[in-house]
Amino acid sequence: MQINACSCLAKLFHLSFLSYQFFGLFPTASLLGLEAAGQHYCEDDWSKLRIQHRYIDDLDLSRYCFSSAYMMALLHDSLGIPMTEKRVGFANHTGSIPLDWTLGAFISETMSEPLQLEPGSLGQIVGNESVTYFSLFAFLLIAVLATFFVLRWRKPQLKTIYDLEKGRYIVTRVPR
């Protein structure tokens, strides 16, 4: 299920590039430019759009209108990117490497998997929660016992006796 979610997200960003390309925006156009192009496109007469883009299916034409609104909601409303920000770029290749949704899904899935550690490594032992909690408990127990015995060892050993003839307590030190 996670692979499908990652590949859908990567496909969305690939379609975002196609939307930027469809609207004729530069790869680093601001969100204001995307909003204006999407609003102009969505408010235009659909019969004109069908004639102008006769090579594109009607369902795909409606998806471009949706994708511009969705990208605005995702980038501005959800991620908090300012409307005038021009550092957000869209591309479908870098150098000679194509950036399509399968590559994006692979990268996203690879980054979401935990690292596999070697069986004998110290990081795996320390990383185990039960071992960590047991070690912490053992350390605290040893520290408390050591403190108890040190304080008891330093405390003088006294013997208290009640003298019936004098009617008072007599405290004497017991030799060790």
QUIRA-V197146 format. One record per residue. PHI is phi in whole degrees, 0 to 359 (* if undefined). PSI is psi as a letter, one per 30 degrees, with the letter a starting at -180 (NA if undefined). NEAR is the number of other C-alpha atoms within 10 Angstrom. Layout:
phi & psi & near
PHI & PSI & NEAR
PHI & PSI & NEAR
This chain:
phi & psi & near
* & e & 5
292 & e & 10
296 & e & 13
297 & e & 11
296 & e & 13
294 & e & 20
290 & e & 20
293 & e & 16
295 & e & 16
295 & e & 22
295 & e & 18
301 & e & 16
290 & e & 21
293 & e & 19
292 & f & 20
297 & e & 20
298 & e & 19
297 & e & 17
293 & e & 22
301 & e & 24
294 & e & 15
297 & e & 12
283 & f & 18
76 & g & 12
270 & l & 16
290 & l & 14
299 & f & 16
243 & h & 15
292 & l & 18
285 & l & 18
292 & f & 21
298 & e & 15
296 & e & 18
295 & e & 22
297 & e & 16
295 & e & 13
294 & e & 19
294 & e & 22
294 & e & 14
297 & e & 13
293 & e & 18
290 & f & 18
274 & f & 10
289 & l & 11
291 & k & 10
294 & e & 14
294 & e & 9
295 & e & 10
296 & e & 15
295 & e & 14
289 & e & 10
295 & e & 10
240 & h & 12
291 & f & 11
278 & f & 8
252 & k & 12
296 & l & 11
300 & e & 13
296 & e & 8
292 & e & 10
298 & e & 18
291 & f & 13
292 & e & 15
296 & e & 21
295 & e & 18
295 & e & 14
295 & e & 19
293 & e & 24
292 & e & 16
292 & e & 16
296 & e & 20
297 & e & 19
295 & e & 13
290 & e & 13
285 & e & 15
272 & e & 15
287 & e & 13
275 & e & 10
269 & f & 10
75 & g & 10
284 & k & 16
298 & l & 13
294 & f & 16
267 & g & 11
294 & k & 13
248 & g & 15
276 & f & 11
279 & k & 12
240 & l & 12
233 & k & 20
210 & l & 18
243 & g & 18
201 & l & 10
231 & j & 8
65 & b & 7
257 & g & 6
263 & j & 9
285 & k & 12
251 & i & 16
257 & a & 17
293 & f & 20
290 & e & 16
293 & e & 15
298 & e & 19
294 & e & 20
297 & e & 15
296 & e & 14
296 & e & 18
292 & e & 16
296 & e & 11
288 & f & 10
274 & f & 12
281 & k & 8
289 & l & 7
289 & k & 8
269 & k & 7
262 & l & 10
293 & k & 9
300 & e & 9
261 & g & 8
281 & l & 9
293 & e & 10
298 & e & 11
287 & e & 13
292 & e & 13
292 & e & 13
287 & f & 10
287 & k & 10
295 & e & 11
294 & e & 11
293 & e & 12
296 & e & 13
294 & e & 12
297 & e & 11
297 & e & 13
297 & e & 11
297 & e & 12
297 & e & 12
298 & e & 11
296 & e & 12
297 & e & 12
296 & e & 11
296 & e & 11
294 & e & 12
296 & e & 11
298 & e & 12
297 & e & 12
299 & e & 11
289 & e & 11
294 & e & 11
294 & e & 11
291 & e & 11
293 & e & 10
281 & f & 8
287 & k & 9
292 & k & 12
275 & j & 12
243 & k & 11
239 & k & 10
250 & k & 11
232 & k & 11
263 & k & 11
270 & j & 10
288 & e & 8
291 & e & 6
273 & f & 8
72 & h & 8
211 & l & 10
273 & k & 11
241 & k & 11
253 & k & 11
232 & l & 11
276 & k & 10
265 & k & 10
291 & k & 7
272 & NA & 5
